[in-house]
Amino acid sequence: SLLVNAAGEPRKEKVKLPSSLQGRKPNSIPNIKTGDPVAGKVNTSSLATRREHLSGFHLIPHRVMLGVLKEGCTYATTVILKNAGVNFSRFRVKQPPPHTGLRVIYTPGPVAAGLQVELEIEILAMVLGDKDAGGLEEISHDIEILTETETLLLPVRANILS
């Protein structure tokens, strides 16, 4: 029960359920979708009842923590965007502003059901603000990935050592 803890005593605070149990993905904003008559649809009786859970992309990993980076160097990592739906879907990435030093390299186009694409996250480690900030500046930005059903947010965190 969620009303008592492991020792059998009543809980003092509410239990926060993970987003996977609440029926939504972490760091995502659902889009209000209008009917698209040209989108590829699978119309079988087995899929007719629960269509809302059969679409969407999953990010692997769902956040990027780059750690401590040396100023002036370029670093890259790969994130996988997997189509977990039963229809082909399209996506696009809203490129981060130049002052963040981030850039996303990917191949645009539709992604078939069950397949995945690679997003290469590149960061040019640069310190823009105070040089007297203790030699360490934190970079934090959420990359927006716009899909047909939702907007996924990919948090990217790094510390720049000057």
C-alpha positions in Angstrom: 0.0 0.0 0.0 1.1 3.6 -0.6 -0.4 4.6 2.7 2.3 2.9 4.9 6.1 2.6 4.6 8.2 -0.5 4.6 8.0 -0.7 8.5 4.2 -0.6 8.4 4.0 2.9 9.8 1.8 5.6 8.2 3.7 7.7 5.6 4.4 11.3 6.5 4.8 12.4 2.8 3.1 11.5 -0.4 4.7 8.9 -2.7 5.7 10.3 -6.0 5.1 7.7 -8.7 7.6 7.5 -11.6 6.4 9.0 -14.8 6.5 5.5 -16.5 3.8 4.4 -14.1 1.8 7.5 -14.6 1.5 6.7 -18.3 3.8 9.5 -19.6 7.4 9.8 -20.5 9.9 11.9 -18.6 10.8 15.3 -20.2 8.0 15.3 -22.8 5.2 17.8 -23.6 2.3 16.3 -25.5 1.2 18.0 -28.7 -2.4 18.6 -29.6 -2.6 16.6 -32.8 -5.1 17.3 -35.5 -6.1 14.6 -37.9 -3.5 14.1 -40.7 -5.2 12.4 -43.7 -1.9 11.5 -45.3 0.0 10.0 -42.4 0.7 6.3 -42.6 -1.7 4.5 -40.3 -2.1 0.9 -39.3 -5.8 0.0 -39.2 -6.1 -3.4 -37.7 -8.7 -4.5 -35.1 -6.0 -5.4 -32.5 -4.7 -1.8 -32.5 -8.1 -0.1 -32.6 -8.6 0.2 -28.8 -5.3 1.7 -27.5 -3.9 3.9 -30.2 -2.6 6.6 -27.8 0.1 4.4 -26.3 1.2 3.0 -29.7 3.0 6.1 -30.9 6.0 8.1 -30.0 9.7 8.2 -29.7 12.0 7.1 -26.9 15.4 8.7 -26.2 18.3 6.5 -25.1 19.7 7.8 -22.8 17.0 10.3 -21.7 19.6 12.9 -20.5 23.3 13.7 -21.4 25.7 14.4 -18.5 29.1 15.3 -20.0 31.0 15.9 -16.8 34.0 18.3 -16.7 35.2 19.5 -20.1 38.4 21.4 -21.0 37.7 24.9 -22.5 38.4 25.2 -26.2 37.9 21.5 -27.0 35.1 19.9 -28.9 33.3 16.9 -27.5 30.6 14.6 -29.0 28.3 11.9 -27.8 25.5 9.9 -29.5 21.9 9.7 -28.4 19.5 7.2 -30.0 15.9 8.2 -30.9 13.8 5.1 -31.3 10.3 4.9 -32.8 8.4 2.9 -30.3 5.1 3.2 -32.2 3.4 1.1 -34.9 3.4 3.8 -37.6 6.2 5.6 -39.3 6.8 9.0 -37.7 8.7 12.2 -38.5 10.7 14.4 -36.2 12.9 17.5 -36.3 15.4 19.0 -33.8 15.3 22.6 -32.8 19.0 23.6 -32.9 20.2 25.1 -29.6 21.4 28.8 -29.7 25.0 29.3 -30.7 26.0 30.8 -27.3 25.5 27.3 -25.7 28.2 25.7 -27.9 25.8 22.8 -28.7 25.0 21.4 -32.1 22.9 18.4 -33.1 23.8 16.5 -36.2 21.2 14.1 -37.6 19.7 12.8 -40.8 16.1 14.1 -41.3 13.4 11.9 -42.7 10.7 9.5 -41.6 11.5 6.7 -39.1 9.8 3.4 -39.6 8.1 1.6 -36.7 10.7 -0.1 -34.4 13.7 1.5 -36.0 16.0 4.2 -34.6 18.2 7.1 -35.7 21.3 8.5 -34.1 21.6 12.1 -33.0 25.1 13.3 -32.5 25.4 15.9 -29.8 28.4 18.1 -30.3 29.6 20.7 -27.7 32.3 23.3 -28.1 33.5 23.9 -24.6 33.6 27.7 -24.1 33.3 30.0 -21.2 31.3 33.1 -22.0 30.7 34.8 -18.7 33.0 35.6 -15.7 36.6 34.3 -15.9 36.6 34.6 -12.1 33.9 32.1 -11.5 36.3 29.7 -9.8 37.5 28.2 -13.1 34.4 26.1 -13.5 31.2 27.2 -15.4 28.1 25.0 -15.7 26.4 24.6 -19.0 22.8 23.5 -18.9 20.4 23.3 -21.9 17.3 21.3 -22.9 17.4 20.3 -26.6 13.9 20.3 -28.1 13.0 17.3 -30.4 9.7 18.0 -32.1 7.7 14.9 -33.1 4.2 14.4 -34.5 2.7 13.6 -31.1 4.9 15.4 -28.5 8.0 17.5 -27.9 10.8 15.6 -26.2 13.3 17.6 -24.0 16.8 16.2 -23.9 18.7 17.8 -21.0 22.4 18.3 -21.6 24.6 19.2 -18.7 28.4 19.9 -18.6 31.0 21.8 -16.5 33.6 23.8 -18.4 37.0 24.0 -16.8 38.8 27.2 -17.8 
